[in-house]
Amino acid sequence: MLGLLATRMEKELNQEPFSPRELWAAAASLAVLAWINVYICRELFQGSQAHMNSMHGFWTAIARLGEGWFRAGWWPYWDCGIPFEFTYAPLVPWLTSAVAAVRGVPHDAAFQSISGFFYCLIPLTLFLMAWLLTRAPGYSFAAAMVYSLAAPTQLLAPDERFALARVWDARRLYIAAAWDETPHLAALALLPLVVLFLVLAFRKGRLVYCAAAAVAVALAALASAFGPVMVAMAVLCLLFVLGRERLGRNLALTAAIGAFGYALAAPFLSPSILRAMRASAPAGGSGWTMGSVTALAIVVLGWVALWRWLPRRTKDWRLQFFALFAYATGSVPLIHHFWNRHFLPQPSRYKVEFELALALLLVFALRPWFSRRSAALRAAIVFLLLALAGEQVVSHRRFAKNVLRTPEVAGTIEYRAAAWAERNLPGVRVMLPGSMAQWGNAYTGIHQFGGGSWSMAYNQSQQRALAGIYHGGDSEEQDARVALAWLRAYGVGVVAVSGPGSPEFWKPFKHPNKFAGRLPVLWREEDTTIYQVPRRTPSLAHVVPESALVRRQPRGPRDIAGVERYVEALENPAYPEAGFRWEGRNTLRVQTRAARGQAISLQVSHHPGWRATVNGRPRSLERDGLGLMWLRPECDGPCEVLLHYDGGWELRICRYLSFAALAALLVAPFLIRRLAGFRSSGG
């Protein structure tokens, strides 16, 4: 396989044939890199337990409960319900589900295996890209080793207070095993392949390379939202270094490859998803400001200066690419670190790409200097580097033993609280805080008020409500009033609160005792309390006057005047109760009585993909200021409301677009072969 790939590269790029010695050196390098990385993180493949202060449970839940990878589906488990496409980029959960099914292991263990797989894969694809582009297996191996065993970004923009020794930290292992970067690393593992296929497409323009590049781009986008951004950075750098004479053609190819890649990934990158991601950015402190314009201007100025200097320094387009890519990826976290300005969301997380680019730049920038040294000096330097690498392997392995040795999930407060709620509160919407919400559905099927990712939250009103429940007032009394209004408005039956002594990691409540004496206690362990939220009815459907609905979106977490009027109507016994039942994930049934002028309010997130009938007749569904659904039943007496979710026209179009792209990808090789045969026969 390696020889076939090398042969293809040498032909397409007009290189000299690879010698058997080069191929053996490359194969040995890949084997050593794979062994080192697997040796360091081997517990990940042996079912090590995940960390509670991470989103590992979040992705495990999507893998365990996810349905409808290829069809529209409603996800009722988080944030009062959301379209499945709004949960997260699907590649890592999908692979986790596949591994769990094939190996017959729990989904959390399967997720750890996927984390280990991508941890080990990045140095291999990095080596392949560098070797096939430069024909320098030794330097490519050195770059992959630097990436595997060092963290040079810690010198430039350390995660914590600066310490020189942190350049030797096992940062990549930590962010994969204990933090939340596995999807990000999955996209990064695909990036070197994207670069390889793009170079071939730009040089030869053949359909097979364009298609391969588009597939790699789509997979990177399906792995993480960072995928398209890192690909765009790489494409920009390649366009600059591959020659002005080809710029127009390469731009056209880039547009075609990007469009086809988007078509493949369209269901999970629909316009509404992109809008939700943009709307969610300020929630993470990453919104666009005038400082963003300044940051972008700094990047442009540095780029122009670098591009004027770089061609005079080296004519090697590969080294130029490494330098530009290091600048593009490094400028984002460095400007944020030193000047607190950004033009991309979550700028510090681009250190992941910066580390890969730095490893390539450091090694290949030193290549001319190293090659001019005497053989004896080169041998001494290599011996020193190998000794340092050996120390690092031992150090990383020791670090891995500590990081990957975590407690059994069944003994954690996250598992015990969710399992208790599922056993004792069937059908009740649950509010879990912090890490408990992240892990609430990794092992249970409870329906949560929260639990979703803020970075692509579908219902911004629900996010404001969540903030109000955590810290809705300066005093305990005010905080409790605000929190209770939001909880009742969104149909939450119980709320869990983590106190200062709770093992729950984030402890987001400003006043953890605000419900004490105000709400009944249902469960308490380790300073973690589950309170019951009193409501007239446990149903998520209610008959209320249309005038009681929240019409405008609340301006902030404490804007509850309209919310309290709505809650007052929910609790008014003068209005009839409504039965509410899920019939699968995509169907809801409500049975009640209603009079003219009354509305049926559903405490389920509104989406255009829902369709409703009342007593068999179609009714339009409206969106209230809380982001929930309501309708006018227009019946005077018994009402049976049936709701079905089909994804809506936008998601259906995106799915049809993806199916069409997949079909084209499968059919194109046969058409090309038939056409070639037709031409060769003289037809």
Salt bridges, closest charged atoms under 4 A:
GLU12 OE2 - ARG8 NH1 3.39
GLU12 OE2 - ARG206 NH1 2.62
GLU22 OE1 - ARG135 NH2 2.97
GLU43 OE2 - ARG397 NH2 2.57
GLU85 OE2 - ARG655 NH2 2.03
ASP159 OD2 - ARG171 NE 2.68
ASP159 OD1 - LYS351 NZ 2.40
GLU160 OE1 - ARG166 NH2 3.53
ASP169 OD2 - ARG166 NH1 3.27
GLU181 OE1 - HIS184 ND1 3.10
GLU181 OE1 - ARG349 NH2 2.73
ASP316 OD1 - ARG318 NE 2.91
GLU353 OE2 - HIS184 NE2 2.54
GLU355 OE2 - ARG171 NH1 3.62
ASP474 OD1 - LYS510 NZ 3.48
ASP474 OD1 - ARG558 NH2 3.39
ASP479 OD2 - HIS511 ND1 2.88
ASP479 OD1 - LYS514 NZ 2.87
GLU525 OE1 - ARG416 NH1 2.24
GLU526 OE2 - ARG416 NH2 2.19
GLU546 OE2 - ARG551 NH2 3.12
GLU546 OE2 - ARG632 NH2 2.84
ASP559 OD2 - ARG552 NH1 2.90
GLU564 OE2 - ARG481 NE 2.75
GLU583 OE2 - ARG581 NH2 2.56
GLU583 OE2 - ARG589 NE 2.62
GLU634 OE1 - ARG619 NH2 3.85
GLU640 OE2 - ARG589 NH1 3.39
ASP646 OD2 - ARG611 NE 3.85
ASP646 OD1 - ARG652 NH1 3.22
